[in-house]
Structure formats: C-alpha cells, structure tokens
Amino acid sequence: MSFEVLPHTTWTRVRTVLNWINLSTLLGFLVARLGGATITRRGRGTYLATGYRFNFPVASAFTIGSVIASKHDLDYFVERPVLLKHEDRHCTQYAWVFGVVMLPFYFFFVALSYAIAGDHSSYNPFERLANLADGNYPPPMTRRMKRLQKRAD
C-alpha cells in the first residue's frame, strides 16, 4: 500500500513552526528514536514514527508535537485515515498549548477522566476535541452510567 504525502496549508506551516519552536516536535523525535521507531515524513509538517517498541503509552498511536508514534507499521495508518485525522488534531493542540507544556495538562485530564469515567479519554478535553470516535474511543460515560448499563444488560 502507498502512503499519500499531504500538502501544506497556511495553518499547517504555522503549526509546524510553532511545534519546532516550542520543542514538542524535537521531544517527539527523541521519544520515537528511543523507542526504536522508523520515522517517515507524512506531509503537512508531520511525521509517522512506526515500529515503536515500548508498551507505554498504551494506545494504537500517540502524538508528541508533530510526531505521530505507533507500534504498528505504515499500512496500519493507510487503512485508518480517520485515526490520522485524530492524531493530526493533537499536533494542532501542541501548537496551541505551547508544546511540551501540554503534557502536564494532558495527564491531569487523564487522571480526571479516570476518576469520572474509569478511562483516559471520555472526559479528557484534548481527546474530545480531537474527536473521540476518530480516535476509536467509546462515547463518554461516567462510572455510574456504566454500572447502570451493566445492571440493565
């Protein structure tokens, strides 16, 4: 399968520069290299780091700056363009939230979402703004709603 390199837009050029200045893309490259990933230019200032070997974070893909990392190969992403849209939105979030400064906020909202829903995504605004469904996450449900649904089944 072939992988389409996407053209830049004015916004993606700005986002790319911001993510280099705020050091998040550099951190993304460092994490990808430490994880043994192979890096491929995706276009629009983003990169795919495939073959990531560590089991953290537990996700089919994760983004740091403009680097989208995954344990999977390129074909996995070719078959999942919607997932790439989700991860691309995270690239934009790094630009808006001042790069590596986003990480403590992101992990705070992971903890909050776990407290409310028992998962890291349901009540995490970063995941919700990236579109939960595109990231293959279930719709938001509180722990109480899940218990009630389980009783009804």
Rosetta blueprint (number, residue, H / E / L):
1 M L
2 S L
3 F L
4 E L
5 V L
6 L E
7 P L
8 H L
9 T L
10 T H
11 W H
12 T H
13 R H
14 V H
15 R H
16 T H
17 V H
18 L H
19 N H
20 W H
21 I H
22 N L
23 L L
24 S H
25 T H
26 L H
27 L H
28 G H
29 F H
30 L H
31 V H
32 A H
33 R H
34 L H
35 G L
36 G L
37 A L
38 T E
39 I E
40 T E
41 R E
42 R E
43 G E
44 R L
45 G L
46 T E
47 Y E
48 L E
49 A E
50 T E
51 G L
52 Y L
53 R L
54 F L
55 N L
56 F L
57 P L
58 V L
59 A L
60 S L
61 A L
62 F E
63 T E
64 I E
65 G L
66 S L
67 V E
68 I E
69 A E
70 S E
71 K L
72 H L
73 D L
74 L H
75 D H
76 Y H
77 F H
78 V H
79 E L
80 R L
81 P H
82 V H
83 L H
84 L H
85 K H
86 H H
87 E H
88 D H
89 R H
90 H H
91 C H
92 T H
93 Q H
94 Y H
95 A H
96 W H
97 V L
98 F L
99 G H
100 V H
101 V H
102 M H
103 L H
104 P H
105 F H
106 Y H
107 F H
108 F H
109 F H
110 V H
111 A H
112 L H
113 S H
114 Y H
115 A H
116 I H
117 A H
118 G L
119 D L
120 H L
121 S L
122 S L
123 Y L
124 N L
125 P H
126 F H
127 E H
128 R H
129 L H
130 A L
131 N L
132 L L
133 A L
134 D L
135 G L
136 N L
137 Y L
138 P L
139 P L
140 P L
141 M L
142 T L
143 R H
144 R H
145 M H
146 K H
147 R H
148 L H
149 Q H
150 K H
151 R H
152 A H
153 D L
